[in-house]
Amino acid sequence: MSTLPSTIEALLKPESYLHKPQKVELVQTQMSFIFLTGEYVYKIKKPVNLGYLDYTTLEKRHFFCQQELQLNRRLCPDVYLAVVPIAEEKGKIRIEGRGRPIEYTVKMKQLPQEHMMDVLLLQGKVTKEMVTGVVEKLASFHHRAETNERISSFGQLDVIRHNCDENFAQTEKYIGLSIPKASYQRIKGYTDDFIKNNACLFDKRVEKGKIKDCHGDLHAAHICFAKDIYIYDCIEFNDRFRYCDVASELAFLAMDLDHHGQAVLSRHLVSTYVKVTGDEGLLKLLDFYKCYRAYVRGKVESFKLDDPLISQTEKAKALASARGYFQLAESYV
């Protein structure tokens, strides 16, 4: 792992925080540094340009911190607290410091890790009743979610095709590493053929107003069962990934339940959502979107292999995870 930036190193020290936590834990994604302090979580955006997101300037990182706060308050109003500055005071780096901001961070309440859906799935502790609760919250959110002519345009065939083509272009470099060439070609062929042969299905979804300002990244790691059901960490960095068919959003979580070996819960999720919303039309697109979403997860895990700040141990985990998601994507073909 490469040396961490000095600001990030400083934030590993409890004295950098107003509430002086007993310990600080750092978790990394490809785009963020996340500091867990027990009571609060602080999320800092990495100064990267990944093509589909651009955090390269302080102004952009500040803007997207504000976007993250606003958008996630739709489903987690009590968890997302504020965007706060990081400043240097008397030679020390301080979160919520009074000097000139050198960085910004999203401040959140820390949710209990042991109650995260992905953790509970590994323990066999997620029930149909819990999934029903998620469906009720998700269906209500989708009903309220904004849609308009611009948002609906993201459900048009050329946008769907562009999203898929981008996936395949961005994963060419991982052929033979996280995805076999034969699997890549089979998934791409299926995707191209489905889009070509089912234009009317996509057009009908647009006509029925099913393209909404959704969450955009709805998998098990972003759901917590605590005092309430918390669905957090939506996509803020690119509207194109958040403006999508509610069928695609539902397929994401259904796919992730499949990934965790919970096909029964996956089917229950879909059938309950259809029952609650009356949206039977999504069933014709479900496997297509499951394949698409599994491929996206494989791609994102593969991206970690190129991050110099991620350790070799974590990269090994990412590689295994990527291969699993790509295998799952092929299973839907």
FENCORCOR-V706989 format. One record per backbone hydrogen bond with DSSP energy under -0.5 kcal/mol. CO is the residue of the C=O (numbers start at 0). NH is the residue of the N-H. E is the energy in kcal/mol with one decimal. If there is no record, write none. Layout:
CO_NH_E, CO_NH_E
This chain:
4_8_-2.4, 5_9_-2.3, 6_10_-1.5, 8_11_-1.4, 9_12_-1.6, 12_15_-2.1, 13_16_-1.8, 15_94_-2.8, 16_19_-1.1, 24_35_-3.1, 26_33_-3.0, 30_45_-2.7, 31_28_-2.4, 32_43_-3.2, 33_26_-2.9, 33_35_-0.6, 34_36_-0.6, 34_41_-2.2, 35_24_-2.5, 36_38_-0.8, 38_109_-2.1, 39_36_-2.4, 40_107_-2.7, 41_34_-3.1, 41_43_-0.5, 42_105_-2.2, 43_32_-3.0, 45_47_-2.3, 47_54_-3.2, 49_51_-1.2, 52_49_-1.9, 52_50_-0.7, 56_60_-2.3, 57_61_-2.5, 58_62_-2.3, 59_63_-2.6, 60_64_-1.8, 61_65_-2.0, 62_66_-2.1, 63_67_-2.4, 64_68_-2.2, 65_69_-2.4, 66_70_-2.8, 67_71_-2.0, 68_72_-1.2, 70_73_-1.1, 71_74_-0.9, 71_75_-2.6, 75_78_-1.0, 75_79_-1.7, 78_80_-0.9, 78_108_-2.2, 81_83_-0.6, 81_106_-3.2, 83_104_-2.4, 84_95_-3.4, 84_96_-0.5, 85_101_-3.3, 85_102_-1.3, 86_88_-0.6, 86_93_-3.3, 87_89_-0.5, 88_91_-1.9, 91_88_-3.4, 93_86_-2.7, 93_96_-1.1, 99_87_-0.6, 102_85_-2.9, 104_83_-2.6, 104_106_-0.6, 105_42_-2.1, 105_107_-0.5, 106_80_-2.0, 106_81_-1.5, 107_40_-2.8, 108_110_-0.6, 111_114_-1.9, 112_115_-1.7, 114_224_-2.4, 115_119_-2.5, 116_120_-2.4, 117_121_-1.4, 118_122_-0.9, 119_124_-2.9, 120_123_-1.3, 124_126_-0.6, 126_130_-1.9, 127_131_-2.6, 128_132_-1.8, 129_133_-1.7, 130_134_-2.5, 131_135_-2.4, 132_136_-1.9, 133_137_-2.9, 134_138_-3.4, 135_139_-1.8, 136_140_-2.1, 137_141_-2.8, 138_142_-2.1, 139_143_-1.7, 140_144_-1.8, 145_212_-2.1, 147_151_-2.8, 148_152_-1.3, 150_153_-1.6, 151_154_-2.1, 152_155_-1.3, 155_158_-0.7, 155_159_-2.2, 156_160_-2.7, 157_161_-2.0, 158_162_-2.6, 159_163_-2.0, 160_164_-2.9, 161_165_-2.5, 162_166_-1.7, 163_167_-2.1, 164_168_-2.5, 165_169_-2.5, 166_170_-0.9, 167_171_-0.5, 168_171_-0.8, 170_173_-1.4, 171_174_-1.5, 173_176_-2.4, 173_177_-1.9, 173_178_-1.6, 178_175_-3.1, 179_183_-2.4, 180_184_-2.5, 181_185_-2.1, 182_186_-2.7, 183_187_-2.3, 184_188_-2.4, 185_189_-2.3, 186_190_-2.5, 187_191_-2.7, 188_192_-2.3, 189_193_-2.5, 190_194_-2.2, 191_195_-2.1, 192_196_-2.4, 193_197_-1.1, 197_200_-0.8, 197_201_-1.4, 198_202_-2.3, 199_203_-2.1, 200_204_-1.6, 201_205_-1.6, 202_206_-2.3, 203_207_-1.9, 204_209_-2.4, 205_208_-1.6, 209_211_-0.7, 209_245_-2.1, 211_213_-1.4, 211_243_-1.8, 214_234_-2.3, 216_218_-1.5, 218_221_-2.3, 219_116_-0.6, 219_117_-0.8, 219_222_-1.5, 221_231_-2.1, 222_116_-3.0, 223_225_-0.8, 223_229_-2.9, 227_225_-2.7, 227_229_-0.7, 228_230_-0.5, 229_223_-2.6, 229_231_-0.6, 237_240_-1.6, 237_241_-0.7, 238_241_-1.0, 238_242_-3.0, 241_213_-2.1, 241_243_-1.1, 243_211_-2.4, 244_247_-0.9, 244_248_-1.7, 245_249_-2.5, 246_250_-2.3, 247_251_-1.6, 248_252_-1.3, 249_253_-2.4, 250_254_-2.8, 251_255_-1.9, 252_256_-2.1, 253_257_-1.9, 254_258_-2.5, 255_259_-1.5, 256_261_-2.9, 257_260_-2.2, 261_265_-2.1, 262_266_-2.5, 263_267_-2.0, 264_268_-2.6, 265_269_-2.0, 266_270_-2.8, 267_271_-2.4, 268_272_-2.1, 269_273_-2.5, 270_274_-2.1, 271_275_-2.7, 272_276_-2.6, 273_277_-2.7, 277_279_-1.6, 278_281_-0.8, 279_282_-1.5, 280_283_-1.0, 281_284_-1.3, 281_285_-0.7, 282_285_-0.5, 284_288_-2.5, 285_289_-2.5, 286_290_-2.4, 287_291_-2.3, 288_292_-2.8, 289_293_-2.6, 290_294_-2.1, 291_295_-2.1, 292_296_-2.2, 293_297_-2.1, 294_298_-2.4, 295_299_-2.7, 296_300_-2.3, 297_301_-1.8, 298_302_-2.1, 299_303_-0.9, 300_303_-0.5, 301_304_-1.7, 302_305_-2.0, 303_306_-1.3, 305_307_-0.7, 306_309_-1.4, 307_1_-2.8, 310_314_-2.2, 311_315_-2.1, 312_316_-1.6, 313_317_-2.5, 314_318_-2.5, 315_319_-2.0, 316_320_-2.4, 317_321_-2.9, 318_322_-2.3, 319_323_-1.9, 320_324_-2.3, 321_325_-2.5, 322_326_-2.1, 323_327_-2.0, 324_328_-2.5, 325_329_-2.0, 326_330_-1.4, 327_331_-0.8, 328_331_-1.0, 329_332_-1.4
